[in-house]
């Protein structure tokens, strides 16, 4: 039996209309779909009726299927000669562990294809009316994860060094550690009055935005009970939201 193929596909940030044309085409021809949490219901409803659907969603602190087992599933199904779609929220190569899965497939000679997705790191600020760069406010942007794996002996992000190294900081998966992160950024020399915003369920009908400044955004996240999925953006570009807010206001 010939080996199958695995498509590592990004499903976008939440709004089902942001699924790419290529991703949609590949989903429709899948024999097996291995999919994550946070996918829009409308996307799940497009899965082929006869496709095998395997849910491997992860929540903070809870992995229904451990990462090594996910890779084993992809390999097993591809070895059965099937077309396998590994469907991830956002983009598979930006904090999506797509690189790890691709390596495991490469090791055993399984053919794979990467299908980039629209990342929440760009789409969520855009839906909040916040450009991550702007000629007058920010010429550089850093995307960084606020979540560290429990098996790491130390935090591998040097927040103090990063504090003044870039104009805009976009922090994914950092809600629970935001106080630690913002304290380190302030310690690194960033102005404590730098505008900041937390965006919950960005690009969806449940989108909610909490604004503050660097020194108080962590407290406002707690006060307003902001939960994952949420993204935090720090930088002068946050001020532009007052002018550029549009989502929910379009005709």
N, C-alpha and C positions, 0 to 999 in steps of 0.2 A: 504494500500500500504506500502510495506517495504521501509524503508529509504535507500537512496543511500549511496555513499561513496565519500569522497573528498581526492584526492591525491595532496599534496603540493610538487611540483616538481621543482627542480633546472635545468635550461636549459643550464648552463655553461656560460662562459665569452664572447662569441661572435663567435668564430670559431665553425661552426656547427658540425664539426667532434669531438668536445669535449662533445657533448651530450652523456650521459651514455646509455648503452644498456637497463638498466631497465627503464629509462625515456622514451626511444623510444618505448618500448613495451607498456607502460601505455598510452602514447599519442595515440597510434593506436587503443586502445579499448575505448577511451573516448566518452561519449555522449555529454559532454559540455566541452569546453576549455576556461578558463578565463585567458587571457594572457597579459603580460606586454610589454612595449616599449623595444627596443634594441634586440629583438630576431632576430636571423639570418633568412633571407628570406627562406633559404633552410629548416629550421626547420618548419616554418609556412606552407610551401608547403607539409609537411608530415601529416598535420592535416587530419583526416578522412573527406571525402566529406560530409557525413551526420551529422557530429558533429556540434553542435551549437557553434559558435565562438563569444566570448565576449571580446572586447578590453578594457582594463582598464589602459592603459599606463600612466605613470607619467613623466612629465618633470619638471625641476627646476622651482618652483613657480607655476606650473600648474598641477592640478589633474583633469583629465577628469572625473574620477569617484572617489569620496572621499573614504577613507579607510573604513569607517563604512558601506558604501553602497556595497563595494566589499564583505565584510563578509556576508551581507544580501543576495547577489546574490548566494554565495556558499551555504548558508543554504537553500535558496528557491529551488535551483536546486537539491540539495541532498534530500530534502523532497519530491521531485517529483519522487524519486526512481532512479535517474540518477547517472551514474559514472562521476564525475566532476574532471577535472584536472585544478588545479591552477598553471599555468606555469610562473615561475619567472626566470629572468636572474641570473646567478651565482648560489648561494646556498640559499635556502629559509630561513635558520636560521642565515645567516651572513648579517646583515643590510638589510634583505629582508622582514621584518615584518611578516614572516611566523609564528613566535611565537604568535603574536597577533591574527592572523587568526585561529590558532589551538586552542587558548583559547576560542574564540567565538564558534567554532564548538563543543568543549568539553562541554560548558555551556548548549547547547541544545541537547546534546546526539547524535551528528552526528559522525559517525566513520570516522577517517582520517588516512592517511599513509604519512609519511615523506620520500621523495626521495631526498637525498642530491645531490647537483650538484657541479661541479668543480668551485670553487670561483675565481673571478677575482683577489682577493687579492694574490693568489699564481700563477695563470696562466699568468696574465699580466706581472709581473716581469720576469717570466721564458721565455716568448716569447721575452722579451727585452734583454735576456742574463744576467739577474741579479738574482742570488740566494738570497732568503731572509735571509738565514743563510749560514755560511761557517765556517769551523773549525778555520781558521786563522783570520777571520774578525768579525763574529757575532754569538754568541751563544744564542741570544734571539731576538724575533721579536714581535711587537705589531701591531695589526690591529685596526684601529680607524676610525670612521666616522668624516669627517670635516663638516658635515651638521647637524645643529640642528633644530628641529622643531620650528616653529614660536610661538607655544604656551608655550614654555619653558621660564621661567623668567630669566634664566641665562645659560651660557655655562656649560654643565655638564662635559666636558672634561677638566681636569686640565693639560693643555699643559706644564706649567712650571714644574710641578712635573714629567710629563712623559718624559721630555726632556732628562734626563740622566738615566732614569730607565730601558731603553732597548737599545740594539745595533741598531736594524733596526726598523724604523717606516714606516708602509704602511698606507697611508691616502686615503680613498675612499671618493668621493663626497666632495672634499675640494677645488676645483679650485677657486671658487668665494671668499673664505675666506683665501686664502693662505698667504697673507701678514700678516694678524692678527695672523694666526697660527705660521708662521715662526718667527715673532717677539717675540711671547710668548715662543717659544722653545729656542731661543737665550737667552732671559731673564732668562730662567730656567737653563742656564749654558752649553748648547750644543755648541760646537765649531762652529762658524759661517762659517767656511770653510769645514764643513762636506759635502761630495758629496751628490747630490740630483738629481732626475730625475722626469720629468712629462711624463706620457705615455698616449697618446690619442688613443682611439679606439683600445686598445690592443687586440691581437690575431686575428685581422682581416686584410684584405688587405689594409685598411686605417690606419694601425698603424703608429703613429708618435711619436718620442721621442725627448724631449728637456732636455738637461743636464745642470747642473749648480752646485752651492753649496747652502747651507742653506740660506746664506744672500742675494742671488740674484735670487733664483729659482722663487719666486713670480713675480719679474719684468720680467723674461724671459717668464713666462707663459703669461703675458699680451702682451709682445712684439711679441710673436709668435702666439698670438690669440688662445691659447689652450682652447678648450671647452669641456664640458661634452659630452660623458663619458670619464673621465680621472682619472688616479691614480697617486699619488705622492709617491715616495719612498725616504727615507732619511737614509743614513748610509754608512759606508765604503764599503759595498758590491756593491754599484753603480759603483765603480772603476773596477769591474770585467767585466763590459759590453764590454770593449775594447777587452778582450780575448774571451768572450763567446757569442758574438752576432752571431746569427744563422738564425733567422726567415727571410725568403725571400732569403736566400742564399743556402737553402737545394736543393739537386738535385731532 
